[in-house]
Amino acid sequence: MSTRPLRRLCVAAALPIVLVACSSSSKSSSSSSSAAASATTAAPATAAPTTAAPSTTAAATGSGPVDVLYAGSLANAMGKQVGPAFSKATGYTFTGYSGDSGSLATMIKGKVRQGDVFISASPTVNTTLEGAANGNWVSWYAEWATSPLVLGYNPSSKFAADLKSKPWYQVLAEPGILIGRTDPATDPKGKLAVEALDNAATADSEPALSAIATSTSNVYPEDTLVGRLQAGQLDVGFFYAAEASAANIQTVPLTGQTLSAKYTVTVLNNAPDEAGAEAFVTYLLGAGAASALNADGFILVTPPTVTGSGIPSGLQSLLSGG
């Protein structure tokens, strides 16, 4: 993925109605990679993807970069599959930047990072960008996929055999196990991991899990978690099933839990390239991306569920409720 210098904008008080260009520069997006070498074998536990047919609306063709800010759990799917395929199909250049959904929202609101499209792993993150007090960056979003929270593990770990024969919550309570999760303050996946640990601590009588949920020693940046697990620095980690599948990580289900990512997409208000942004959303929600997303185990929401108003005219026919 290409990298361009960051275009900084000076935003007038009535943002997003008025944008005033400040200094010379162009928008930036940097590639982000969260995976190291893949595990040698993989048998991720994933929910069956939807069989509903996605929209067949073709994405418009064009040129120039489309900056997509996306949840770190999508690093492999976006950076290695959907993004390159979108560029090939449309002529646009996909440029992506991944990170914790909450951190990305903070960057957008603080004008630290600019983008055309924002993809979050939780609908609630979008609300932090809605309304005048939050900069009016988001007025609508569409939930397009889900993926359950699972426990990924390194097959070379000394705890791997236990994970195949014992309940996951008992294995996590074993002495010496190295656990990885993301920051619940900024990442929806980290918040779900804490919920899973607290639920199991009570329901399954494993009080040691409460201590794991409150410890900060097992918290890592989302874009490093996959690599740490694959390098053997961690025995286990909390991932979404589709994320683990894309990275060839072996998993076990979190029995007793029903926690999932809910992926949303929106075109940011005042996107520098709204036409390119609409083309990307059309591709993401259409048949073009469906095969790769289904192969990774994403459970596609068809048609996507729309919240809010002000959907661009170019996406009206694609999204319901617009």
C-alpha distance (Angstrom), angle and dihedral (degrees) to the residues before:
residue distance angle dihedral
M1 . . .
S2 3.77 . .
T3 3.78 127.6 .
R4 3.78 125.6 -145.4
P5 3.81 131.7 -178.5
L6 3.79 115.2 -88.2
R7 3.80 116.0 -98.0
R8 3.77 108.2 -142.4
L9 3.78 118.8 -155.3
C10 3.74 131.5 -160.8
V11 3.78 107.2 -137.5
A12 3.80 120.3 -150.0
A13 3.77 119.8 -132.2
A14 3.78 92.6 -99.8
L15 3.80 92.9 60.4
P16 2.94 127.7 -167.8
I17 3.83 92.4 25.5
V18 3.81 94.1 60.6
L19 3.79 128.5 33.9
V20 3.79 120.4 -176.0
A21 3.80 118.8 -165.6
C22 3.78 112.9 -125.7
S23 3.75 117.5 -177.8
S24 3.72 131.0 2.2
S25 3.76 111.2 -90.1
S26 3.70 139.6 110.8
K27 3.73 131.8 -120.3
S28 3.72 119.7 -82.6
S29 3.64 136.7 -146.4
S30 3.68 127.1 167.9
S31 3.70 127.7 -155.8
S32 3.70 117.0 -113.6
S33 3.75 127.1 -157.4
S34 3.75 122.2 -171.1
A35 3.77 101.1 174.2
A36 3.78 133.8 81.2
A37 3.79 123.3 -171.7
S38 3.79 115.1 -26.2
A39 3.77 122.3 -109.4
T40 3.75 114.1 -99.6
T41 3.78 95.5 -118.9
A42 3.75 131.8 19.4
A43 3.75 137.2 -165.6
P44 3.80 104.4 162.7
A45 3.76 117.8 -174.1
T46 3.78 106.5 -126.2
A47 3.74 135.5 165.0
A48 3.78 115.1 -111.2
P49 3.81 111.1 -90.0
T50 3.74 119.6 -118.9
T51 3.79 118.0 -87.5
A52 3.78 93.9 -153.1
A53 3.79 112.9 118.7
P54 3.82 114.5 -112.1
S55 3.77 122.8 -133.9
T56 3.77 115.9 -71.2
T57 3.82 92.9 -150.2
A58 3.80 107.9 134.8
A59 3.79 119.0 -126.7
A60 3.80 114.0 -118.2
T61 3.77 118.1 -107.2
G62 3.78 123.8 -124.3
S63 3.77 143.7 124.7
G64 3.76 140.0 -101.0
P65 3.79 132.4 57.3
V66 3.79 125.8 -48.7
D67 3.80 110.8 -158.3
V68 3.80 112.4 -146.2
L69 3.81 120.1 -173.5
Y70 3.79 107.2 -161.9
A71 3.81 142.1 174.0
G72 3.79 112.5 -87.8
S73 3.80 91.8 -122.3
L74 3.82 86.2 69.6
A75 3.81 94.8 56.0
N76 3.80 96.3 111.5
A77 3.80 96.3 37.3
M78 3.80 94.5 48.6
G79 3.78 101.5 32.1
K80 3.79 98.4 43.7
Q81 3.80 105.5 24.1
V82 3.80 121.1 16.4
G83 3.80 98.0 31.1
P84 3.82 98.0 51.6
A85 3.81 91.4 41.6
F86 3.81 90.7 51.5
S87 3.80 91.1 51.8
K88 3.79 91.8 49.3
A89 3.79 93.8 47.5
T90 3.81 98.8 45.2
G91 3.80 109.8 23.4
Y92 3.80 92.4 -120.5
T93 3.81 118.1 122.3
F94 3.78 113.2 -119.5
T95 3.79 111.8 -141.8
G96 3.77 116.6 179.2
Y97 3.75 140.9 -172.1
S98 3.81 121.1 -170.3
G99 3.77 133.3 -164.2
D100 3.78 145.4 123.2
S101 3.80 107.7 -38.0
G102 3.79 92.2 -126.6
S103 3.79 93.0 48.3
L104 3.79 91.2 50.0
A105 3.80 90.3 52.0
T106 3.80 89.7 51.3
M107 3.82 90.5 51.0
I108 3.80 91.3 50.0
K109 3.80 93.3 48.0
G110 3.80 91.8 46.4
K111 3.84 91.5 47.4
V112 3.79 88.9 -122.9
R113 3.79 91.5 126.7
Q114 3.77 129.0 23.8
G115 3.78 126.7 -153.1
D116 3.77 145.3 165.3
V117 3.81 98.4 -141.9
F118 3.81 130.9 30.2
I119 3.82 121.9 -159.5
S120 3.80 117.3 -172.6
A121 3.80 132.5 -175.6
S122 3.81 92.0 -138.7
P123 3.82 132.4 41.7
T124 3.80 91.1 -140.4
V125 3.80 91.4 67.0
N126 3.79 89.8 65.0
T127 3.79 90.9 60.8
T128 3.81 89.3 65.1
L129 3.82 87.6 65.0
E130 3.80 97.6 44.9
G131 3.79 127.2 99.6
A132 3.78 134.1 22.4
A133 3.80 92.9 -74.1
N134 3.82 88.7 60.1
G135 3.79 97.1 42.4
N136 3.82 98.1 -96.4
W137 3.79 90.1 -100.0
V138 3.80 93.7 144.4
S139 3.82 128.4 37.0
W140 3.82 99.0 159.2
Y141 3.78 140.3 12.9
A142 3.79 136.8 -176.5
E143 3.80 125.8 -139.9
W144 3.80 104.5 -138.4
A145 3.83 107.4 165.3
T146 3.78 145.0 9.8
S147 3.79 133.7 -156.2
P148 3.82 128.9 -174.0
L149 3.79 123.2 -118.4
V150 3.83 111.4 -109.3
L151 3.79 139.1 171.7
G152 3.80 113.5 -107.7
Y153 3.78 121.0 -160.6
N154 3.78 141.3 -172.0
P155 3.83 108.3 -113.0
S156 3.82 89.5 -142.9
S157 3.80 92.3 57.2
K158 3.80 116.9 114.2
F159 3.81 86.2 -128.9
A160 3.81 94.5 57.0
A161 3.81 94.2 93.3
D162 3.80 91.8 50.4
L163 3.79 90.9 51.6
K164 3.78 89.2 57.6
S165 3.80 94.5 49.9
K166 3.81 107.4 29.2
P167 3.81 135.6 52.2
W168 3.80 110.9 -84.8
Y169 3.81 93.2 -122.0
Q170 3.80 92.0 56.8
V171 3.80 92.0 51.3
L172 3.82 92.4 50.2
A173 3.80 88.5 55.9
E174 3.82 92.6 56.2
P175 3.84 115.9 111.2
G176 3.79 117.0 -100.1
I177 3.79 99.7 16.8
L178 3.81 113.3 142.7
I179 3.80 110.7 -137.7
G180 3.80 128.1 -171.6
R181 3.79 129.8 -161.5
T182 3.78 137.3 152.9
D183 3.79 129.7 -106.5
P184 3.82 110.7 -77.7
A185 3.81 90.0 -155.1
T186 3.79 93.3 65.3
D187 3.79 108.4 13.8
P188 3.84 126.1 63.8
K189 3.81 89.9 -149.2
G190 3.79 90.7 56.0
K191 3.78 89.8 50.9
L192 3.82 91.3 50.6
A193 3.82 90.7 48.7
V194 3.80 90.6 55.7
E195 3.80 89.4 48.4
A196 3.82 91.1 51.3
L197 3.81 92.2 48.9
D198 3.80 93.8 47.2
N199 3.80 92.3 46.0
A200 3.80 92.1 51.2
A201 3.81 92.7 44.3
T202 3.79 88.7 61.3
A203 3.80 104.2 29.9
D204 3.81 95.8 41.7
S205 3.80 98.7 34.5
E206 3.81 95.6 -118.2
P207 3.83 104.4 136.2
A208 3.81 90.6 174.0
L209 3.81 87.8 74.2
S210 3.80 90.9 65.1
A211 3.79 89.0 59.9
I212 3.81 90.1 50.2
A213 3.80 89.6 51.3
T214 3.80 92.8 54.6
S215 3.80 98.2 40.2
T216 3.80 117.8 101.6
S217 3.80 94.8 -161.4
N218 3.81 91.5 83.4
V219 3.82 96.1 49.6
Y220 3.82 117.7 106.4
P221 3.81 136.8 170.0
E222 3.78 110.1 -86.2
D223 3.78 93.7 -124.0
T224 3.83 91.3 58.8
L225 3.80 101.3 43.5
V226 3.82 97.5 84.9
G227 3.79 92.5 48.1
R228 3.80 93.7 47.2
L229 3.79 91.6 52.7
Q230 3.79 94.3 46.5
A231 3.81 91.5 47.2
G232 3.80 91.0 54.7
Q233 3.80 95.1 -112.1
L234 3.81 88.1 120.9
D235 3.78 131.8 37.3
V236 3.79 95.6 -154.7
G237 3.78 139.9 2.5
F238 3.77 139.8 -175.8
F239 3.81 113.0 -107.7
Y240 3.76 140.5 155.1
A241 3.80 112.7 -100.6
A242 3.81 94.4 -120.2
E243 3.81 91.2 47.5
A244 3.80 90.4 52.2
S245 3.80 91.9 47.4
A246 3.81 92.7 52.5
A247 3.82 89.9 50.7
N248 3.84 94.6 43.7
I249 3.80 92.9 -117.8
Q250 3.78 119.1 158.0
T251 3.79 114.3 -126.6
V252 3.78 145.8 -174.9
P253 3.81 122.3 -151.4
L254 3.78 121.0 -108.5
T255 3.78 94.9 -118.4
G256 3.77 112.6 -151.2
Q257 3.82 92.1 27.3
T258 3.81 130.5 98.0
L259 3.79 101.1 -172.3
S260 3.79 122.5 141.3
A261 3.77 144.6 168.9
K262 3.80 114.2 -110.8
Y263 3.79 107.3 -154.9
T264 3.79 118.3 -151.7
V265 3.78 132.8 -176.1
T266 3.79 132.5 -161.2
V267 3.78 140.4 165.5
L268 3.79 106.4 -118.1
N269 3.77 114.9 -122.0
N270 3.80 110.9 -102.9
A271 3.80 90.6 18.6
P272 3.83 107.6 -178.4
D273 3.82 90.0 -130.7
E274 3.78 108.0 27.6
A275 3.80 93.3 166.9
G276 3.79 90.6 54.3
A277 3.80 90.8 45.0
E278 3.80 91.3 53.1
A279 3.80 89.9 48.1
F280 3.81 90.6 53.8
V281 3.81 94.2 48.1
T282 3.81 89.4 48.3
Y283 3.80 90.2 52.2
L284 3.81 94.3 44.4
L285 3.81 93.1 51.4
G286 3.78 95.7 39.2
A287 3.76 138.1 75.9
G288 3.81 92.2 -84.5
A289 3.80 95.1 73.6
A290 3.80 97.5 28.6
S291 3.80 98.1 88.1
A292 3.81 94.4 54.3
L293 3.80 93.1 42.3
N294 3.79 92.5 48.7
A295 3.81 90.9 47.6
D296 3.82 89.4 55.0
G297 3.79 90.6 51.2
F298 3.79 100.7 -109.1
I299 3.78 111.6 158.8
L300 3.79 101.3 -133.7
V301 3.77 119.7 -144.1
T302 3.80 105.4 -137.8
P303 2.94 115.0 -142.8
P304 3.80 96.5 17.8
T305 3.80 115.9 -116.0
V306 3.80 111.1 -116.4
T307 3.80 125.6 -150.7
G308 3.80 122.8 -173.0
S309 3.78 131.5 9.0
G310 3.77 141.2 -92.1
I311 3.81 99.2 72.1
P312 3.84 108.7 176.7
S313 3.78 113.2 -101.4
G314 3.79 90.8 -117.7
L315 3.81 90.2 63.0
Q316 3.79 99.2 40.7
S317 3.79 94.5 97.4
L318 3.81 92.1 47.3
L319 3.78 99.8 49.6
S320 3.76 126.3 57.7
G321 3.76 120.5 -135.2
G322 3.78 93.4 32.2
